[in-house]
């Protein structure tokens, strides 16, 4: 294999690797966005659950109803 062929082969591999790295980076960025959105949703659900728990538990009044 001549030097020119070897250089051409290396340039081809480099170009393929650059494309692969860019594609992987794009996927990673998209996954990070999804993860951040899911974290926000989880925080909102946790707050909503705390609010609902406070509403459901509410103050417990053991006094008898007024008609007794």
Order of alpha helices (4+ residues) and beta strands (2+ residues): alpha
